[in-house]
Amino acid sequence: MRALLDTHVLLWAITDDQKLSEKARAIFSDGDNHLFFSAAGLWEILIKVQIGRLLIPKPAGKFIEKQLVQNNIEVLPIQMHHVWGLESLPMHHRDPFDRILLAQSLQEGLPIVSADKKLRTYAAEILW
């Protein structure tokens, strides 16, 4: 399976947080899955660390990079066709990080692993 991880899913998985669903945990831990993490998620994490809304080991960038490598997760860069895909998304959700995640999901044909119920109002496949 190929899937795109939402930011909270990556953070919950690497910290073994009980909020992670059993299905999401199984997707994350199955070594046969090809998992992606958006470059937008990296940006989101670093902003939240800088404003004090997220506490993870510092330097945060190196910590997350190490986790991505250890868990064989590929960073999905933001490409122009992803950005153009934003134009056709309804404005159900105003969070810019979630909107680019949705656009990437739809453009790349990747389901999103996420607990965010607002994402379910879009045509993207959400796994939880």
Sequence and secondary structure as in RCSB ss.txt:
>XXXX:A:sequence
MRALLDTHVLLWAITDDQKLSEKARAIFSDGDNHLFFSAAGLWEILIKVQIGRLLIPKPAGKFIEKQLVQNNIEV
LPIQMHHVWGLESLPMHHRDPFDRILLAQSLQEGLPIVSADKKLRTYAAEILW
>XXXX:A:secstr
 EEEE HHHHHHHHTT TTS HHHHHHHH TTSEEEEEHHHHHHHHHHHHTTS    SSHHHHHHHHHHHTTEEE
E   HHHHHHGGGS TT   HHHHHHHHHHHHHT  EE   GGGGGSSS EE 
